[in-house]
């Protein structure tokens, strides 16, 4: 199945000049969604992943089923004020502004092997902030799995040599 054909471009979203890669048609397709999770999980099946961390909000839609697929727990990484327990936070830059992420301070045990999952890597700022949060809590970040990589934005440079598995790249 060609998942790229199910992705639609939304020009000038969320701000003028940005072409948003909308994955909701993939998520809405039973076959497409199943294929996405299967292909995204494939390189990590033989890695002893104990937790899969997903970045709010679109990352949750991919990370939670990935956790099930890899027989691991799920860790939500969220925007400020959304988690009810004690949190750690990290600020980061986006290609069109800045934001902050938070994680529960008890989300994992030191030394756990964690896979970070999101829908897209663009400039790498969001993923880098999430990796920092996970490492600050003592995680062994096994890699990053994303559906789409916007390679022309150079996000890999921000990720401190963390292995990245991207299904689709846009140059």
Secondary structure, DSSP 8 states (H G I E B T S, - for coil): --GGGG-EEEET-SSTT-EEEE-HHHHT-HHHHHHHHHHHHGGGTTS---EEEEETTHHHHHHHHHHHHTT-EEEEEBSTT--SS-EEEEEEEETTEEEEEEEETTSS-TT-EEEEEEEEESSSHHHHHHHHHHHHTT-EEEEEEEEEEEGGG-GGGGGTT--EEEEEEE-
